[in-house]
Amino acid sequence: MDFDLKGLAAWITRNNLMNKPFFHFTKEEVLNLCEAVHLATIPVEYRVPYLKKGELVFPTPTHPRFAYWADGQTLFETLKEMGADPETINRYCARQHSGKSPYIKKEDKK
């Protein structure tokens, strides 16, 4: 089961509870925290990205591991894992590598 630690931490921060000792929490804060923890542990059926006619699709909800925009793995890592061809990888990743291809075949190295 995945646990949404980022979401829970954001909730705690939004409610100014990060630096407050637990024994100073009001009854309402404790109940709200319990609800937030419960919601953070509800199983989520994450979906993985896929290629559709050469276009990379991130379905909702995408597993956090693939969310490059939120500290997940890079597009290059995701595309390699998906078995994307070099042309597709280059199309999506060249800008991240200053216009150079991130895909280098072993036989191309000298």
OpenMM code with the backbone's topology and positions (N, CA, C; nanometers):
from openmm import Vec3, app, unit

residues = "MET ASP PHE ASP LEU LYS GLY LEU ALA ALA TRP ILE THR ARG ASN ASN LEU MET ASN LYS PRO PHE PHE HIS PHE THR LYS GLU GLU VAL LEU ASN LEU CYS GLU ALA VAL HIS LEU ALA THR ILE PRO VAL GLU TYR ARG VAL PRO TYR LEU LYS LYS GLY GLU LEU VAL PHE PRO THR PRO THR HIS PRO ARG PHE ALA TYR TRP ALA ASP GLY GLN THR LEU PHE GLU THR LEU LYS GLU MET GLY ALA ASP PRO GLU THR ILE ASN ARG TYR CYS ALA ARG GLN HIS SER GLY LYS SER PRO TYR ILE LYS LYS GLU ASP LYS LYS".split()
positions = [
    Vec3(0.0850, -0.1180, 0.0000),
    Vec3(0.0000, 0.0000, 0.0000),
    Vec3(0.0893, 0.1239, 0.0000),
    Vec3(0.0543, 0.2187, -0.0840),
    Vec3(0.1260, 0.3456, -0.0864),
    Vec3(0.0704, 0.4380, 0.0202),
    Vec3(0.1564, 0.5214, 0.0711),
    Vec3(0.1187, 0.6171, 0.1744),
    Vec3(0.1545, 0.7554, 0.1220),
    Vec3(0.0590, 0.8446, 0.1182),
    Vec3(0.0803, 0.9781, 0.0626),
    Vec3(0.1465, 1.0698, 0.1660),
    Vec3(0.2766, 1.0497, 0.1868),
    Vec3(0.3496, 1.1306, 0.2850),
    Vec3(0.3551, 1.2781, 0.2471),
    Vec3(0.3729, 1.3065, 0.1176),
    Vec3(0.3784, 1.4463, 0.0740),
    Vec3(0.2462, 1.5165, 0.1013),
    Vec3(0.1371, 1.4501, 0.0711),
    Vec3(0.0053, 1.5083, 0.0953),
    Vec3(-0.0201, 1.5299, 0.2432),
    Vec3(0.0195, 1.4330, 0.3258),
    Vec3(0.0018, 1.4464, 0.4703),
    Vec3(0.0888, 1.5589, 0.5250),
    Vec3(0.2137, 1.5663, 0.4799),
    Vec3(0.3031, 1.6738, 0.5245),
    Vec3(0.2486, 1.8103, 0.4834),
    Vec3(0.1937, 1.8194, 0.3625),
    Vec3(0.1350, 1.9458, 0.3168),
    Vec3(0.0165, 1.9838, 0.4048),
    Vec3(-0.0663, 1.8858, 0.4417),
    Vec3(-0.1808, 1.9124, 0.5285),
    Vec3(-0.1340, 1.9626, 0.6651),
    Vec3(-0.0330, 1.8957, 0.7222),
    Vec3(0.0203, 1.9360, 0.8529),
    Vec3(0.0762, 2.0771, 0.8460),
    Vec3(0.1487, 2.1089, 0.7395),
    Vec3(0.2061, 2.2427, 0.7222),
    Vec3(0.0958, 2.3470, 0.7063),
    Vec3(-0.0040, 2.3183, 0.6208),
    Vec3(-0.1161, 2.4117, 0.5997),
    Vec3(-0.1894, 2.4444, 0.7292),
    Vec3(-0.1946, 2.3475, 0.8190),
    Vec3(-0.2678, 2.3652, 0.9438),
    Vec3(-0.1770, 2.4077, 1.0594),
    Vec3(-0.0536, 2.4486, 1.0260),
    Vec3(0.0413, 2.5009, 1.1249),
    Vec3(0.0641, 2.4055, 1.2425),
    Vec3(0.0777, 2.2779, 1.2139),
    Vec3(0.0969, 2.1786, 1.3196),
    Vec3(0.2383, 2.1213, 1.3228),
    Vec3(0.3228, 2.1614, 1.2277),
    Vec3(0.4553, 2.1011, 1.2150),
    Vec3(0.5393, 2.1180, 1.3419),
    Vec3(0.5407, 2.2356, 1.3988),
    Vec3(0.6280, 2.2614, 1.5139),
    Vec3(0.5525, 2.2666, 1.6457),
    Vec3(0.4298, 2.2191, 1.6447),
    Vec3(0.3474, 2.2216, 1.7655),
    Vec3(0.3562, 2.0853, 1.8340),
    Vec3(0.3936, 2.0803, 1.9618),
    Vec3(0.3981, 1.9510, 2.0317),
    Vec3(0.2596, 1.8857, 2.0315),
    Vec3(0.2564, 1.7552, 2.0128),
    Vec3(0.1295, 1.6844, 2.0018),
    Vec3(0.0396, 1.7079, 2.1229),
    Vec3(0.0975, 1.7138, 2.2419),
    Vec3(0.0146, 1.7302, 2.3622),
    Vec3(-0.0463, 1.8699, 2.3732),
    Vec3(-0.0104, 1.9619, 2.2826),
    Vec3(-0.0725, 2.0941, 2.2765),
    Vec3(-0.1840, 2.1011, 2.1715),
    Vec3(-0.2051, 1.9922, 2.0981),
    Vec3(-0.3116, 1.9893, 1.9975),
    Vec3(-0.4473, 1.9977, 2.0664),
    Vec3(-0.5392, 2.0674, 2.0034),
    Vec3(-0.6773, 2.0668, 2.0519),
    Vec3(-0.7411, 1.9350, 2.0102),
    Vec3(-0.8559, 1.9047, 2.0704),
    Vec3(-0.9278, 1.7827, 2.0332),
    Vec3(-0.9624, 1.7858, 1.8848),
    Vec3(-1.0031, 1.9019, 1.8349),
    Vec3(-1.0373, 1.9165, 1.6932),
    Vec3(-0.9154, 1.8908, 1.6047),
    Vec3(-0.7986, 1.9409, 1.6448),
    Vec3(-0.6763, 1.9175, 1.5658),
    Vec3(-0.6400, 1.7697, 1.5629),
    Vec3(-0.6578, 1.7005, 1.6748),
    Vec3(-0.6281, 1.5568, 1.6793),
    Vec3(-0.7233, 1.4809, 1.5875),
    Vec3(-0.8516, 1.5126, 1.5945),
    Vec3(-0.9492, 1.4448, 1.5091),
    Vec3(-0.9226, 1.4723, 1.3616),
    Vec3(-0.8900, 1.5971, 1.3284),
    Vec3(-0.8586, 1.6317, 1.1892),
    Vec3(-0.7320, 1.5608, 1.1419),
    Vec3(-0.6314, 1.5516, 1.2299),
    Vec3(-0.5084, 1.4808, 1.1947),
    Vec3(-0.5378, 1.3332, 1.1690),
    Vec3(-0.6200, 1.2733, 1.2545),
    Vec3(-0.6559, 1.1319, 1.2346),
    Vec3(-0.7250, 1.1121, 1.1003),
    Vec3(-0.8136, 1.2027, 1.0639),
    Vec3(-0.8818, 1.1935, 0.9348),
    Vec3(-0.7819, 1.2091, 0.8197),
    Vec3(-0.6875, 1.3041, 0.8341),
    Vec3(-0.5866, 1.3257, 0.7294),
    Vec3(-0.4984, 1.2022, 0.7131),
    Vec3(-0.4615, 1.1384, 0.8235),
    Vec3(-0.3801, 1.0165, 0.8168),
    Vec3(-0.4598, 0.9052, 0.7490),
    Vec3(-0.5858, 0.8932, 0.7846),
    Vec3(-0.6708, 0.7913, 0.7220),
    Vec3(-0.6784, 0.8129, 0.5709),
    Vec3(-0.7018, 0.9370, 0.5298),
    Vec3(-0.7117, 0.9661, 0.3866),
    Vec3(-0.5793, 0.9414, 0.3149),
    Vec3(-0.4678, 0.9633, 0.3852),
    Vec3(-0.3361, 0.9429, 0.3244),
    Vec3(-0.3037, 0.7950, 0.3052),
    Vec3(-0.3794, 0.7073, 0.3730),
    Vec3(-0.3513, 0.5636, 0.3635),
    Vec3(-0.4521, 0.4880, 0.2789),
    Vec3(-0.5513, 0.5572, 0.2243),
    Vec3(-0.6492, 0.4907, 0.1387),
    Vec3(-0.5788, 0.4431, 0.0120),
    Vec3(-0.5916, 0.3151, -0.0199),
    Vec3(-0.5242, 0.2641, -0.1396),
    Vec3(-0.5705, 0.3370, -0.2659),
    Vec3(-0.4741, 0.3676, -0.3488),
    Vec3(-0.5020, 0.4349, -0.4755),
    Vec3(-0.4600, 0.3411, -0.5876),
    Vec3(-0.5433, 0.3275, -0.6858),
    Vec3(-0.5109, 0.2466, -0.8031),
    Vec3(-0.4349, 0.3350, -0.9017),
    Vec3(-0.3032, 0.3459, -0.8798),
    Vec3(-0.2222, 0.4284, -0.9683),
    Vec3(-0.2108, 0.3636, -1.1053),
    Vec3(-0.2004, 0.4474, -1.2074),
    Vec3(-0.1826, 0.3992, -1.3441),
    Vec3(-0.0443, 0.4421, -1.3922),
    Vec3(0.0077, 0.3666, -1.4854),
    Vec3(0.1408, 0.3971, -1.5381),
    Vec3(0.1291, 0.4664, -1.6729),
    Vec3(0.2281, 0.5487, -1.7072),
    Vec3(0.2253, 0.6149, -1.8381),
    Vec3(0.2345, 0.5126, -1.9505),
    Vec3(0.1911, 0.5542, -2.0679),
    Vec3(0.1978, 0.4674, -2.1851),
    Vec3(0.2139, 0.5531, -2.3101),
    Vec3(0.2529, 0.4872, -2.4175),
    Vec3(0.2672, 0.5550, -2.5466),
    Vec3(0.1457, 0.5223, -2.6322),
    Vec3(0.0860, 0.6259, -2.6914),
    Vec3(-0.0274, 0.6080, -2.7810),
    Vec3(0.0050, 0.6804, -2.9106),
    Vec3(0.0289, 0.6034, -3.0155),
    Vec3(0.0677, 0.6585, -3.1458),
    Vec3(0.1885, 0.7509, -3.1330),
    Vec3(0.2861, 0.7088, -3.0522),
    Vec3(0.4093, 0.7848, -3.0354),
    Vec3(0.4012, 0.8987, -2.9352),
    Vec3(0.2840, 0.9224, -2.8760),
    Vec3(0.2678, 1.0300, -2.7781),
    Vec3(0.2674, 0.9708, -2.6379),
    Vec3(0.3421, 1.0332, -2.5491),
    Vec3(0.3500, 0.9884, -2.4110),
    Vec3(0.2272, 1.0378, -2.3351),
    Vec3(0.1569, 0.9465, -2.2715),
    Vec3(0.0333, 0.9781, -2.1989),
    Vec3(0.0538, 0.9461, -2.0511),
    Vec3(0.0194, 1.0426, -1.9652),
    Vec3(0.0219, 1.0238, -1.8206),
    Vec3(-0.1226, 1.0191, -1.7724),
    Vec3(-0.1760, 0.8984, -1.7495),
    Vec3(-0.3152, 0.8873, -1.7060),
    Vec3(-0.3310, 0.9341, -1.5615),
    Vec3(-0.4529, 0.9622, -1.5234),
    Vec3(-0.4816, 1.0060, -1.3867),
    Vec3(-0.5446, 0.8913, -1.3106),
    Vec3(-0.4979, 0.8639, -1.1901),
    Vec3(-0.3789, 0.9183, -1.1262),
    Vec3(-0.2540, 0.8411, -1.1678),
    Vec3(-0.1511, 0.9141, -1.2014),
    Vec3(-0.0234, 0.8535, -1.2388),
    Vec3(0.0546, 0.8208, -1.1120),
    Vec3(0.1200, 0.7063, -1.1126),
    Vec3(0.2009, 0.6688, -0.9959),
    Vec3(0.3073, 0.7754, -0.9723),
    Vec3(0.3276, 0.8175, -0.8470),
    Vec3(0.4268, 0.9222, -0.8161),
    Vec3(0.5669, 0.8933, -0.8685),
    Vec3(0.6010, 0.7673, -0.8827),
    Vec3(0.7339, 0.7319, -0.9338),
    Vec3(0.7560, 0.7889, -1.0739),
    Vec3(0.6504, 0.8005, -1.1535),
    Vec3(0.6627, 0.8484, -1.2907),
    Vec3(0.6409, 0.9991, -1.3039),
    Vec3(0.6051, 1.0663, -1.1965),
    Vec3(0.5729, 1.2095, -1.2010),
    Vec3(0.7010, 1.2925, -1.2003),
    Vec3(0.7614, 1.3099, -1.3185),
    Vec3(0.8873, 1.3847, -1.3298),
    Vec3(0.8703, 1.5282, -1.2823),
    Vec3(0.7516, 1.5821, -1.2899),
    Vec3(0.7231, 1.7195, -1.2483),
    Vec3(0.7143, 1.7320, -1.0961),
    Vec3(0.7150, 1.6200, -1.0250),
    Vec3(0.7027, 1.6224, -0.8787),
    Vec3(0.8069, 1.5310, -0.8141),
    Vec3(0.9307, 1.5430, -0.8594),
    Vec3(1.0437, 1.4673, -0.8052),
    Vec3(1.0385, 1.3173, -0.8320),
    Vec3(0.9606, 1.2762, -0.9322),
    Vec3(0.9638, 1.1364, -0.9722),
    Vec3(1.0837, 1.1132, -1.0631),
    Vec3(1.0896, 0.9964, -1.1240),
    Vec3(1.2022, 0.9692, -1.2129),
    Vec3(1.1925, 1.0563, -1.3378),
    Vec3(1.3023, 1.0673, -1.4095),
    Vec3(1.3073, 1.1538, -1.5277),
    Vec3(1.2270, 1.0926, -1.6425),
    Vec3(1.1951, 1.1769, -1.7402),
    Vec3(1.1278, 1.1277, -1.8603),
    Vec3(1.2132, 1.0214, -1.9281),
    Vec3(1.3434, 1.0453, -1.9317),
    Vec3(1.4349, 0.9491, -1.9943),
    Vec3(1.4222, 0.8123, -1.9269),
    Vec3(1.4254, 0.8100, -1.7932),
    Vec3(1.4148, 0.6834, -1.7204),
    Vec3(1.2807, 0.6147, -1.7478),
    Vec3(1.1741, 0.6933, -1.7491),
    Vec3(1.0409, 0.6377, -1.7748),
    Vec3(1.0319, 0.5798, -1.9146),
    Vec3(1.0780, 0.6545, -2.0134),
    Vec3(1.0709, 0.6071, -2.1518),
    Vec3(1.1577, 0.4833, -2.1729),
    Vec3(1.2761, 0.4810, -2.1137),
    Vec3(1.3630, 0.3626, -2.1242),
    Vec3(1.2936, 0.2415, -2.0632),
    Vec3(1.2332, 0.2623, -1.9460),
    Vec3(1.1627, 0.1539, -1.8778),
    Vec3(1.0462, 0.1013, -1.9616),
    Vec3(0.9813, 0.1905, -2.0356),
    Vec3(0.8687, 0.1525, -2.1207),
    Vec3(0.9151, 0.0827, -2.2483),
    Vec3(1.0447, 0.0894, -2.2775),
    Vec3(1.0975, 0.0291, -2.3984),
    Vec3(1.0750, 0.1156, -2.5216),
    Vec3(1.0654, 0.2477, -2.4999),
    Vec3(1.0450, 0.3394, -2.6131),
    Vec3(1.1656, 0.3368, -2.7058),
    Vec3(1.1406, 0.3601, -2.8327),
    Vec3(1.2487, 0.3604, -2.9301),
    Vec3(1.3321, 0.4888, -2.9151),
    Vec3(1.4575, 0.4882, -2.9640),
    Vec3(1.5467, 0.6037, -2.9503),
    Vec3(1.4877, 0.7345, -3.0048),
    Vec3(1.4143, 0.7270, -3.1143),
    Vec3(1.3560, 0.8479, -3.1734),
    Vec3(1.2563, 0.9139, -3.0765),
    Vec3(1.1726, 0.8318, -3.0141),
    Vec3(1.0751, 0.8851, -2.9183),
    Vec3(1.1461, 0.9430, -2.7969),
    Vec3(1.2457, 0.8731, -2.7470),
    Vec3(1.3218, 0.9223, -2.6312),
    Vec3(1.3864, 1.0557, -2.6647),
    Vec3(1.4478, 1.0650, -2.7814),
    Vec3(1.5134, 1.1902, -2.8211),
    Vec3(1.4127, 1.3040, -2.8334),
    Vec3(1.2958, 1.2742, -2.8880),
    Vec3(1.1939, 1.3778, -2.9067),
    Vec3(1.1483, 1.4357, -2.7721),
    Vec3(1.1362, 1.3511, -2.6715),
    Vec3(1.0892, 1.3979, -2.5416),
    Vec3(1.2006, 1.4512, -2.4524),
    Vec3(1.3221, 1.4042, -2.4734),
    Vec3(1.4284, 1.4345, -2.3772),
    Vec3(1.5377, 1.5282, -2.4258),
    Vec3(1.5446, 1.5605, -2.5534),
    Vec3(1.6549, 1.6422, -2.6053),
    Vec3(1.6630, 1.7775, -2.5361),
    Vec3(1.5489, 1.8404, -2.5077),
    Vec3(1.5514, 1.9719, -2.4406),
    Vec3(1.6106, 1.9629, -2.3007),
    Vec3(1.5885, 1.8516, -2.2333),
    Vec3(1.6440, 1.8333, -2.0993),
    Vec3(1.7955, 1.8164, -2.1032),
    Vec3(1.8489, 1.7884, -2.2195),
    Vec3(1.9922, 1.7640, -2.2334),
    Vec3(2.0557, 1.8655, -2.3276),
    Vec3(2.0124, 1.9889, -2.3185),
    Vec3(2.0669, 2.1001, -2.3977),
    Vec3(2.0663, 2.0711, -2.5479),
    Vec3(1.9605, 2.0091, -2.5959),
    Vec3(1.9477, 1.9824, -2.7385),
    Vec3(2.0240, 1.8603, -2.7855),
    Vec3(2.1016, 1.7979, -2.6973),
    Vec3(2.1771, 1.6782, -2.7339),
    Vec3(2.0938, 1.5553, -2.7027),
    Vec3(2.1134, 1.4534, -2.7795),
    Vec3(2.0396, 1.3297, -2.7579),
    Vec3(2.0825, 1.2647, -2.6268),
    Vec3(1.9865, 1.2295, -2.5406),
    Vec3(2.0215, 1.1577, -2.4183),
    Vec3(2.0387, 1.0092, -2.4454),
    Vec3(2.0028, 0.9676, -2.5657),
    Vec3(2.0064, 0.8262, -2.5992),
    Vec3(2.1319, 0.7971, -2.6791),
    Vec3(2.2248, 0.7304, -2.6145),
    Vec3(2.3505, 0.6972, -2.6822),
    Vec3(2.3653, 0.5459, -2.6796),
    Vec3(2.3701, 0.4889, -2.7958),
    Vec3(2.3889, 0.3446, -2.8039),
    Vec3(2.5333, 0.3121, -2.7693),
    Vec3(2.5549, 0.1963, -2.7091),
    Vec3(2.6910, 0.1567, -2.6718),
    Vec3(2.7849, 0.1581, -2.7901),
    Vec3(2.7373, 0.1127, -2.9053),
    Vec3(2.8252, 0.1069, -3.0212),
    Vec3(2.8607, 0.2457, -3.0747),
    Vec3(2.7819, 0.3510, -3.0342),
    Vec3(2.8106, 0.4873, -3.0765),
    Vec3(2.9212, 0.5526, -2.9926),
    Vec3(2.9456, 0.4983, -2.8722),
    Vec3(3.0485, 0.5560, -2.7853),
    Vec3(3.1861, 0.5250, -2.8415),
    Vec3(3.2760, 0.6237, -2.8312),
    Vec3(3.4127, 0.5996, -2.8804),
    Vec3(3.5125, 0.6390, -2.7757),
] * unit.nanometer
topology = app.Topology()
chain = topology.addChain("A")
for resn in residues:
    res = topology.addResidue(resn, chain)
    for name in ("N", "CA", "C"):
        topology.addAtom(name, app.Element.getBySymbol(name[0]), res)
